Amino acid sequence: MATRAGEQAERLGESRSDRRREILDGLAGIINEIAGISVEDVHMSDSFADDLDIDSLSMVEVLVAAEELFALQIPDEDVRSVTTVREAVDYISRRSRREQT
């Protein structure tokens, strides 16, 4: 019985990991389209402003495209808290799970 629970937890972890990879890939594609940065050059640790040189106007474009791609709304007050790719992936992952339930 414990083995089944462990297997379920492992599969759940894998599906979350797959989803985060999917989100990262989607964001990298958006960043490529808007800022011309190669998909391969977008990493979880990157800061939108410092590492990817995305200004505030381009960031709005990135977030609007992310809303469309991931079918969610990002309230204006949440925008300021998203400064890195990792924060964006985490945010979209949380919002996606919440909106699915």
N, CA, C and O atoms as a Tinker XYZ file with bonds, in Angstrom:
   404  protein
     1  N      0.821000   -1.183000    0.000000    73     2
     2  CA     0.000000    0.000000    0.000000    64     1     3
     3  C      0.872000    1.256000    0.000000    63     2     4     5
     4  O      0.591000    2.204000   -0.733000    81     3
     5  N      1.926000    1.268000    0.816000    73     3     6
     6  CA     2.820000    2.426000    0.855000    64     5     7
     7  C      3.506000    2.622000   -0.487000    63     6     8     9
     8  O      3.817000    3.746000   -0.881000    81     7
     9  N      3.738000    1.526000   -1.178000    73     7    10
    10  CA     4.380000    1.609000   -2.481000    64     9    11
    11  C      3.493000    2.355000   -3.472000    63    10    12    13
    12  O      3.986000    3.180000   -4.242000    81    11
    13  N      2.204000    2.079000   -3.463000    73    11    14
    14  CA     1.278000    2.783000   -4.359000    64    13    15
    15  C      1.255000    4.276000   -4.060000    63    14    16    17
    16  O      1.260000    5.099000   -4.975000    81    15
    17  N      1.231000    4.621000   -2.779000    73    15    18
    18  CA     1.238000    6.035000   -2.403000    64    17    19
    19  C      2.519000    6.705000   -2.873000    63    18    20    21
    20  O      2.494000    7.833000   -3.365000    81    19
    21  N      3.627000    6.013000   -2.722000    73    19    22
    22  CA     4.904000    6.546000   -3.184000    64    21    23
    23  C      4.941000    6.726000   -4.690000    63    22    24    25
    24  O      5.463000    7.718000   -5.199000    81    23
    25  N      4.380000    5.755000   -5.395000    73    23    26
    26  CA     4.321000    5.846000   -6.859000    64    25    27
    27  C      3.447000    7.016000   -7.288000    63    26    28    29
    28  O      3.791000    7.739000   -8.223000    81    27
    29  N      2.315000    7.206000   -6.610000    73    27    30
    30  CA     1.427000    8.325000   -6.946000    64    29    31
    31  C      2.133000    9.654000   -6.693000    63    30    32    33
    32  O      2.052000   10.572000   -7.510000    81    31
    33  N      2.815000    9.750000   -5.574000    73    31    34
    34  CA     3.537000   10.988000   -5.257000    64    33    35
    35  C      4.623000   11.260000   -6.294000    63    34    36    37
    36  O      4.832000   12.401000   -6.705000    81    35
    37  N      5.311000   10.200000   -6.710000    73    35    38
    38  CA     6.358000   10.351000   -7.716000    64    37    39
    39  C      5.768000   10.829000   -9.044000    63    38    40    41
    40  O      6.322000   11.719000   -9.688000    81    39
    41  N      4.643000   10.235000   -9.452000    73    39    42
    42  CA     3.997000   10.651000  -10.699000    64    41    43
    43  C      3.513000   12.091000  -10.610000    63    42    44    45
    44  O      3.632000   12.849000  -11.572000    81    43
    45  N      2.970000   12.470000   -9.461000    73    43    46
    46  CA     2.508000   13.837000   -9.263000    64    45    47
    47  C      3.690000   14.796000   -9.365000    63    46    48    49
    48  O      3.580000   15.850000   -9.992000    81    47
    49  N      4.816000   14.439000   -8.755000    73    47    50
    50  CA     6.019000   15.262000   -8.849000    64    49    51
    51  C      6.508000   15.387000  -10.280000    63    50    52    53
    52  O      6.928000   16.462000  -10.710000    81    51
    53  N      6.455000   14.291000  -11.014000    73    51    54
    54  CA     6.867000   14.323000  -12.418000    64    53    55
    55  C      5.935000   15.199000  -13.239000    63    54    56    57
    56  O      6.391000   15.953000  -14.098000    81    55
    57  N      4.637000   15.108000  -12.985000    73    55    58
    58  CA     3.698000   15.911000  -13.776000    64    57    59
    59  C      3.864000   17.390000  -13.463000    63    58    60    61
    60  O      3.724000   18.226000  -14.355000    81    59
    61  N      4.160000   17.727000  -12.216000    73    59    62
    62  CA     4.421000   19.125000  -11.872000    64    61    63
    63  C      5.700000   19.608000  -12.541000    63    62    64    65
    64  O      5.767000   20.731000  -13.041000    81    63
    65  N      6.714000   18.748000  -12.546000    73    63    66
    66  CA     7.977000   19.084000  -13.183000    64    65    67
    67  C      7.780000   19.276000  -14.691000    63    66    68    69
    68  O      8.322000   20.208000  -15.286000    81    67
    69  N      7.005000   18.388000  -15.289000    73    67    70
    70  CA     6.698000   18.512000  -16.715000    64    69    71
    71  C      5.952000   19.811000  -16.988000    63    70    72    73
    72  O      6.232000   20.496000  -17.972000    81    71
    73  N      5.008000   20.149000  -16.127000    73    71    74
    74  CA     4.220000   21.371000  -16.302000    64    73    75
    75  C      5.128000   22.599000  -16.186000    63    74    76    77
    76  O      4.998000   23.538000  -16.972000    81    75
    77  N      6.036000   22.598000  -15.223000    73    75    78
    78  CA     6.951000   23.731000  -15.066000    64    77    79
    79  C      7.853000   23.862000  -16.300000    63    78    80    81
    80  O      8.155000   24.976000  -16.727000    81    79
    81  N      8.276000   22.749000  -16.864000    73    79    82
    82  CA     9.097000   22.769000  -18.084000    64    81    83
    83  C      8.294000   23.344000  -19.254000    63    82    84    85
    84  O      8.801000   24.127000  -20.057000    81    83
    85  N      7.034000   22.932000  -19.322000    73    83    86
    86  CA     6.121000   23.445000  -20.346000    64    85    87
    87  C      5.966000   24.968000  -20.230000    63    86    88    89
    88  O      5.995000   25.688000  -21.229000    81    87
    89  N      5.804000   25.431000  -19.006000    73    87    90
    90  CA     5.660000   26.866000  -18.760000    64    89    91
    91  C      6.935000   27.598000  -19.145000    63    90    92    93
    92  O      6.877000   28.629000  -19.815000    81    91
    93  N      8.085000   27.080000  -18.730000    73    91    94
    94  CA     9.362000   27.694000  -19.083000    64    93    95
    95  C      9.521000   27.771000  -20.600000    63    94    96    97
    96  O      9.925000   28.804000  -21.133000    81    95
    97  N      9.208000   26.688000  -21.286000    73    95    98
    98  CA     9.325000   26.676000  -22.744000    64    97    99
    99  C      8.394000   27.712000  -23.378000    63    98   100   101
   100  O      8.775000   28.400000  -24.325000    81    99
   101  N      7.177000   27.815000  -22.851000    73    99   102
   102  CA     6.233000   28.803000  -23.368000    64   101   103
   103  C      6.718000   30.221000  -23.156000    63   102   104   105
   104  O      6.640000   31.053000  -24.059000    81   103
   105  N      7.221000   30.498000  -21.957000    73   103   106
   106  CA     7.753000   31.834000  -21.669000    64   105   107
   107  C      8.966000   32.150000  -22.541000    63   106   108   109
   108  O      9.111000   33.270000  -23.028000    81   107
   109  N      9.832000   31.162000  -22.734000    73   107   110
   110  CA    11.014000   31.371000  -23.572000    64   109   111
   111  C     10.597000   31.715000  -25.000000    63   110   112   113
   112  O     11.218000   32.565000  -25.638000    81   111
   113  N      9.562000   31.068000  -25.499000    73   111   114
   114  CA     9.052000   31.374000  -26.826000    64   113   115
   115  C      8.496000   32.786000  -26.912000    63   114   116   117
   116  O      8.721000   33.489000  -27.897000    81   115
   117  N      7.769000   33.199000  -25.879000    73   115   118
   118  CA     7.217000   34.557000  -25.828000    64   117   119
   119  C      8.355000   35.578000  -25.794000    63   118   120   121
   120  O      8.332000   36.567000  -26.527000    81   119
   121  N      9.339000   35.334000  -24.947000    73   119   122
   122  CA    10.478000   36.249000  -24.826000    64   121   123
   123  C     11.233000   36.335000  -26.145000    63   122   124   125
   124  O     11.698000   37.405000  -26.538000    81   123
   125  N     11.347000   35.217000  -26.814000    73   123   126
   126  CA    12.000000   35.209000  -28.123000    64   125   127
   127  C     11.245000   36.094000  -29.113000    63   126   128   129
   128  O     11.852000   36.890000  -29.829000    81   127
   129  N      9.936000   35.953000  -29.151000    73   127   130
   130  CA     9.118000   36.743000  -30.076000    64   129   131
   131  C      9.169000   38.233000  -29.760000    63   130   132   133
   132  O      9.248000   39.059000  -30.670000    81   131
   133  N      9.123000   38.579000  -28.490000    73   131   134
   134  CA     9.025000   39.985000  -28.102000    64   133   135
   135  C     10.385000   40.667000  -28.035000    63   134   136   137
   136  O     10.540000   41.801000  -28.490000    81   135
   137  N     11.373000   39.974000  -27.467000    73   135   138
   138  CA    12.670000   40.611000  -27.235000    64   137   139
   139  C     13.774000   40.094000  -28.156000    63   138   140   141
   140  O     14.882000   40.630000  -28.159000    81   139
   141  N     13.475000   39.058000  -28.934000    73   139   142
   142  CA    14.476000   38.534000  -29.846000    64   141   143
   143  C     15.575000   37.739000  -29.174000    63   142   144   145
   144  O     16.636000   37.530000  -29.762000    81   143
   145  N     15.339000   37.294000  -27.954000    73   143   146
   146  CA    16.329000   36.509000  -27.216000    64   145   147
   147  C     16.120000   35.035000  -27.539000    63   146   148   149
   148  O     14.995000   34.538000  -27.488000    81   147
   149  N     17.186000   34.347000  -27.867000    73   147   150
   150  CA    17.112000   32.936000  -28.215000    64   149   151
   151  C     16.458000   32.139000  -27.084000    63   150   152   153
   152  O     16.722000   32.378000  -25.906000    81   151
   153  N     15.614000   31.204000  -27.457000    73   151   154
   154  CA    14.928000   30.347000  -26.487000    64   153   155
   155  C     15.937000   29.655000  -25.569000    63   154   156   157
   156  O     15.697000   29.509000  -24.371000    81   155
   157  N     17.047000   29.238000  -26.130000    73   155   158
   158  CA    18.075000   28.530000  -25.352000    64   157   159
   159  C     18.755000   29.434000  -24.330000    63   158   160   161
   160  O     19.379000   28.941000  -23.390000    81   159
   161  N     18.644000   30.746000  -24.500000    73   159   162
   162  CA    19.285000   31.698000  -23.593000    64   161   163
   163  C     18.384000   32.152000  -22.450000    63   162   164   165
   164  O     18.773000   33.016000  -21.664000    81   163
   165  N     17.196000   31.584000  -22.351000    73   163   166
   166  CA    16.269000   31.935000  -21.269000    64   165   167
   167  C     16.356000   30.845000  -20.211000    63   166   168   169
   168  O     16.093000   29.674000  -20.484000    81   167
   169  N     16.736000   31.252000  -18.982000    73   167   170
   170  CA    16.931000   30.306000  -17.881000    64   169   171
   171  C     16.105000   30.721000  -16.672000    63   170   172   173
   172  O     15.762000   31.891000  -16.503000    81   171
   173  N     15.796000   29.740000  -15.838000    73   171   174
   174  CA    14.976000   29.994000  -14.644000    64   173   175
   175  C     15.570000   31.100000  -13.770000    63   174   176   177
   176  O     14.823000   31.884000  -13.184000    81   175
   177  N     16.869000   31.175000  -13.677000    73   175   178
   178  CA    17.519000   32.138000  -12.777000    64   177   179
   179  C     17.583000   33.553000  -13.351000    63   178   180   181
   180  O     17.995000   34.482000  -12.656000    81   179
   181  N     17.184000   33.726000  -14.600000    73   179   182
   182  CA    17.306000   35.035000  -15.245000    64   181   183
   183  C     16.337000   36.067000  -14.681000    63   182   184   185
   184  O     15.169000   35.780000  -14.419000    81   183
   185  N     16.858000   37.266000  -14.504000    73   183   186
   186  CA    16.041000   38.428000  -14.174000    64   185   187
   187  C     15.568000   39.009000  -15.500000    63   186   188   189
   188  O     16.352000   39.138000  -16.440000    81   187
   189  N     14.285000   39.360000  -15.576000    73   187   190
   190  CA    13.774000   39.942000  -16.819000    64   189   191
   191  C     14.534000   41.219000  -17.166000    63   190   192   193
   192  O     14.930000   41.405000  -18.316000    81   191
   193  N     14.741000   42.092000  -16.197000    73   191   194
   194  CA    15.384000   43.385000  -16.457000    64   193   195
   195  C     16.898000   43.255000  -16.593000    63   194   196   197
   196  O     17.478000   43.743000  -17.563000    81   195
   197  N     17.537000   42.604000  -15.634000    73   195   198
   198  CA    18.999000   42.587000  -15.584000    64   197   199
   199  C     19.644000   41.617000  -16.574000    63   198   200   201
   200  O     20.627000   41.963000  -17.229000    81   199
   201  N     19.100000   40.412000  -16.683000    73   199   202
   202  CA    19.722000   39.392000  -17.532000    64   201   203
   203  C     19.175000   39.372000  -18.961000    63   202   204   205
   204  O     19.914000   39.137000  -19.918000    81   203
   205  N     17.876000   39.621000  -19.088000    73   203   206
   206  CA    17.243000   39.534000  -20.407000    64   205   207
   207  C     17.005000   40.908000  -21.031000    63   206   208   209
   208  O     16.558000   41.012000  -22.173000    81   207
   209  N     17.308000   41.963000  -20.267000    73   207   210
   210  CA    17.177000   43.338000  -20.750000    64   209   211
   211  C     15.773000   43.641000  -21.275000    63   210   212   213
   212  O     15.607000   44.290000  -22.308000    81   211
   213  N     14.766000   43.156000  -20.538000    73   211   214
   214  CA    13.372000   43.403000  -20.901000    64   213   215
   215  C     12.891000   44.602000  -20.096000    63   214   216   217
   216  O     12.846000   44.558000  -18.866000    81   215
   217  N     12.530000   45.682000  -20.805000    73   215   218
   218  CA    12.060000   46.887000  -20.134000    64   217   219
   219  C     10.596000   46.727000  -19.736000    63   218   220   221
   220  O      9.973000   45.709000  -20.037000    81   219
   221  N     10.050000   47.737000  -19.058000    73   219   222
   222  CA     8.695000   47.626000  -18.522000    64   221   223
   223  C      7.646000   47.475000  -19.620000    63   222   224   225
   224  O      6.674000   46.741000  -19.439000    81   223
   225  N      7.821000   48.146000  -20.742000    73   223   226
   226  CA     6.863000   48.020000  -21.839000    64   225   227
   227  C      6.894000   46.611000  -22.431000    63   226   228   229
   228  O      5.843000   46.023000  -22.688000    81   227
   229  N      8.074000   46.080000  -22.644000    73   227   230
   230  CA     8.195000   44.712000  -23.157000    64   229   231
   231  C      7.676000   43.703000  -22.138000    63   230   232   233
   232  O      7.120000   42.672000  -22.515000    81   231
   233  N      7.852000   43.991000  -20.858000    73   231   234
   234  CA     7.367000   43.088000  -19.816000    64   233   235
   235  C      5.848000   42.995000  -19.860000    63   234   236   237
   236  O      5.281000   41.919000  -19.669000    81   235
   237  N      5.190000   44.123000  -20.112000    73   235   238
   238  CA     3.730000   44.105000  -20.254000    64   237   239
   239  C      3.343000   43.202000  -21.424000    63   238   240   241
   240  O      2.393000   42.425000  -21.321000    81   239
   241  N      4.069000   43.299000  -22.525000    73   239   242
   242  CA     3.800000   42.445000  -23.685000    64   241   243
   243  C      4.001000   40.969000  -23.336000    63   242   244   245
   244  O      3.207000   40.117000  -23.735000    81   243
   245  N      5.061000   40.676000  -22.594000    73   243   246
   246  CA     5.330000   39.295000  -22.180000    64   245   247
   247  C      4.171000   38.773000  -21.337000    63   246   248   249
   248  O      3.698000   37.657000  -21.554000    81   247
   249  N      3.718000   39.566000  -20.387000    73   247   250
   250  CA     2.651000   39.114000  -19.499000    64   249   251
   251  C      1.319000   38.963000  -20.224000    63   250   252   253
   252  O      0.570000   38.028000  -19.941000    81   251
   253  N      1.012000   39.858000  -21.147000    73   251   254
   254  CA    -0.223000   39.737000  -21.930000    64   253   255
   255  C     -0.179000   38.459000  -22.774000    63   254   256   257
   256  O     -1.166000   37.727000  -22.852000    81   255
   257  N      0.956000   38.199000  -23.396000    73   255   258
   258  CA     1.105000   36.978000  -24.192000    64   257   259
   259  C      1.020000   35.735000  -23.297000    63   258   260   261
   260  O      0.449000   34.721000  -23.698000    81   259
   261  N      1.584000   35.812000  -22.092000    73   259   262
   262  CA     1.520000   34.680000  -21.154000    64   261   263
   263  C      0.073000   34.436000  -20.718000    63   262   264   265
   264  O     -0.355000   33.289000  -20.598000    81   263
   265  N     -0.670000   35.506000  -20.484000    73   263   266
   266  CA    -2.088000   35.352000  -20.129000    64   265   267
   267  C     -2.828000   34.592000  -21.226000    63   266   268   269
   268  O     -3.621000   33.694000  -20.944000    81   267
   269  N     -2.565000   34.954000  -22.460000    73   267   270
   270  CA    -3.228000   34.292000  -23.588000    64   269   271
   271  C     -2.781000   32.840000  -23.721000    63   270   272   273
   272  O     -3.607000   31.940000  -23.867000    81   271
   273  N     -1.474000   32.618000  -23.669000    73   271   274
   274  CA    -0.942000   31.272000  -23.850000    64   273   275
   275  C     -1.404000   30.314000  -22.762000    63   274   276   277
   276  O     -1.754000   29.168000  -23.045000    81   275
   277  N     -1.406000   30.784000  -21.514000    73   275   278
   278  CA    -1.722000   29.904000  -20.389000    64   277   279
   279  C     -3.159000   30.063000  -19.896000    63   278   280   281
   280  O     -3.536000   29.479000  -18.880000    81   279
   281  N     -3.964000   30.855000  -20.616000    73   279   282
   282  CA    -5.390000   31.024000  -20.312000    64   281   283
   283  C     -5.634000   31.403000  -18.850000    63   282   284   285
   284  O     -6.372000   30.731000  -18.128000    81   283
   285  N     -4.997000   32.493000  -18.438000    73   283   286
   286  CA    -5.213000   32.991000  -17.079000    64   285   287
   287  C     -5.110000   34.504000  -17.063000    63   286   288   289
   288  O     -4.624000   35.117000  -18.014000    81   287
   289  N     -5.567000   35.092000  -15.985000    73   287   290
   290  CA    -5.485000   36.537000  -15.785000    64   289   291
   291  C     -4.401000   36.832000  -14.759000    63   290   292   293
   292  O     -4.313000   36.161000  -13.730000    81   291
   293  N     -3.586000   37.824000  -15.037000    73   291   294
   294  CA    -2.552000   38.253000  -14.097000    64   293   295
   295  C     -2.925000   39.659000  -13.649000    63   294   296   297
   296  O     -2.760000   40.614000  -14.407000    81   295
   297  N     -3.429000   39.796000  -12.413000    73   295   298
   298  CA    -3.815000   41.120000  -11.919000    64   297   299
   299  C     -2.621000   42.072000  -11.872000    63   298   300   301
   300  O     -1.493000   41.655000  -11.609000    81   299
   301  N     -2.878000   43.349000  -12.129000    73   299   302
   302  CA    -1.819000   44.360000  -12.153000    64   301   303
   303  C     -0.985000   44.354000  -10.878000    63   302   304   305
   304  O      0.230000   44.542000  -10.933000    81   303
   305  N     -1.622000   44.140000   -9.733000    73   303   306
   306  CA    -0.871000   44.179000   -8.472000    64   305   307
   307  C      0.117000   43.017000   -8.354000    63   306   308   309
   308  O      1.066000   43.100000   -7.574000    81   307
   309  N     -0.087000   41.944000   -9.108000    73   307   310
   310  CA     0.834000   40.809000   -9.083000    64   309   311
   311  C      2.032000   41.008000  -10.015000    63   310   312   313
   312  O      3.068000   40.363000   -9.850000    81   311
   313  N      1.885000   41.892000  -10.982000    73   311   314
   314  CA     2.928000   42.096000  -11.983000    64   313   315
   315  C      4.245000   42.525000  -11.347000    63   314   316   317
   316  O      5.307000   42.051000  -11.752000    81   315
   317  N      4.192000   43.404000  -10.369000    73   315   318
   318  CA     5.415000   43.919000   -9.730000    64   317   319
   319  C      6.211000   42.838000   -9.003000    63   318   320   321
   320  O      7.422000   42.968000   -8.823000    81   319
   321  N      5.537000   41.784000   -8.590000    73   319   322
   322  CA     6.224000   40.732000   -7.829000    64   321   323
   323  C      6.926000   39.722000   -8.739000    63   322   324   325
   324  O      7.631000   38.840000   -8.249000    81   323
   325  N      6.745000   39.837000  -10.037000    73   323   326
   326  CA     7.356000   38.897000  -10.979000    64   325   327
   327  C      8.550000   39.583000  -11.643000    63   326   328   329
   328  O      8.395000   40.372000  -12.575000    81   327
   329  N      9.745000   39.263000  -11.139000    73   327   330
   330  CA    10.948000   39.921000  -11.666000    64   329   331
   331  C     11.923000   38.945000  -12.318000    63   330   332   333
   332  O     12.833000   39.355000  -13.039000    81   331
   333  N     11.729000   37.650000  -12.061000    73   331   334
   334  CA    12.613000   36.642000  -12.652000    64   333   335
   335  C     11.782000   35.612000  -13.405000    63   334   336   337
   336  O     10.571000   35.512000  -13.209000    81   335
   337  N     12.435000   34.863000  -14.252000    73   335   338
   338  CA    11.757000   33.802000  -14.990000    64   337   339
   339  C     11.200000   32.772000  -14.009000    63   338   340   341
   340  O     10.076000   32.300000  -14.179000    81   339
   341  N     11.980000   32.420000  -12.984000    73   339   342
   342  CA    11.514000   31.452000  -11.977000    64   341   343
   343  C     10.238000   31.931000  -11.299000    63   342   344   345
   344  O      9.309000   31.147000  -11.105000    81   343
   345  N     10.183000   33.217000  -10.935000    73   343   346
   346  CA     8.980000   33.756000  -10.302000    64   345   347
   347  C      7.786000   33.680000  -11.253000    63   346   348   349
   348  O      6.668000   33.400000  -10.821000    81   347
   349  N      8.011000   33.923000  -12.524000    73   347   350
   350  CA     6.936000   33.834000  -13.510000    64   349   351
   351  C      6.453000   32.389000  -13.647000    63   350   352   353
   352  O      5.248000   32.136000  -13.682000    81   351
   353  N      7.386000   31.449000  -13.725000    73   351   354
   354  CA     7.020000   30.028000  -13.833000    64   353   355
   355  C      6.248000   29.597000  -12.592000    63   354   356   357
   356  O      5.214000   28.939000  -12.708000    81   355
   357  N      6.734000   29.959000  -11.412000    73   355   358
   358  CA     6.048000   29.610000  -10.161000    64   357   359
   359  C      4.647000   30.207000  -10.131000    63   358   360   361
   360  O      3.682000   29.526000   -9.788000    81   359
   361  N      4.543000   31.479000  -10.491000    73   359   362
   362  CA     3.264000   32.171000  -10.468000    64   361   363
   363  C      2.268000   31.503000  -11.420000    63   362   364   365
   364  O      1.136000   31.216000  -11.033000    81   363
   365  N      2.688000   31.260000  -12.652000    73   363   366
   366  CA     1.798000   30.650000  -13.641000    64   365   367
   367  C      1.422000   29.239000  -13.209000    63   366   368   369
   368  O      0.273000   28.828000  -13.376000    81   367
   369  N      2.364000   28.500000  -12.662000    73   367   370
   370  CA     2.089000   27.149000  -12.183000    64   369   371
   371  C      1.029000   27.166000  -11.078000    63   370   372   373
   372  O      0.084000   26.378000  -11.110000    81   371
   373  N      1.186000   28.056000  -10.111000    73   371   374
   374  CA     0.200000   28.170000   -9.011000    64   373   375
   375  C     -1.161000   28.582000   -9.537000    63   374   376   377
   376  O     -2.175000   27.980000   -9.182000    81   375
   377  N     -1.192000   29.606000  -10.382000    73   375   378
   378  CA    -2.462000   30.112000  -10.909000    64   377   379
   379  C     -3.153000   29.063000  -11.775000    63   378   380   381
   380  O     -4.375000   28.925000  -11.727000    81   379
   381  N     -2.388000   28.336000  -12.554000    73   379   382
   382  CA    -2.969000   27.297000  -13.417000    64   381   383
   383  C     -3.628000   26.219000  -12.581000    63   382   384   385
   384  O     -4.741000   25.790000  -12.887000    81   383
   385  N     -2.952000   25.773000  -11.524000    73   383   386
   386  CA    -3.523000   24.742000  -10.646000    64   385   387
   387  C     -4.772000   25.238000   -9.968000    63   386   388   389
   388  O     -5.762000   24.514000   -9.869000    81   387
   389  N     -4.731000   26.491000   -9.492000    73   387   390
   390  CA    -5.868000   27.075000   -8.792000    64   389   391
   391  C     -7.076000   27.204000   -9.716000    63   390   392   393
   392  O     -8.204000   26.927000   -9.306000    81   391
   393  N     -6.848000   27.621000  -10.953000    73   391   394
   394  CA    -7.950000   27.840000  -11.873000    64   393   395
   395  C     -8.500000   26.530000  -12.433000    63   394   396   397
   396  O     -9.608000   26.505000  -12.968000    81   395
   397  N     -7.735000   25.437000  -12.317000    73   395   398
   398  CA    -8.216000   24.136000  -12.769000    64   397   399
   399  C     -9.133000   23.496000  -11.740000    63   398   400   401
   400  O     -9.945000   22.639000  -12.088000    81   399
   401  N     -9.019000   23.896000  -10.485000    73   399   402
   402  CA    -9.839000   23.258000   -9.436000    64   401   403
   403  C    -11.148000   23.957000   -9.237000    63   402   404
   404  O    -11.946000   23.545000   -8.395000    81   403
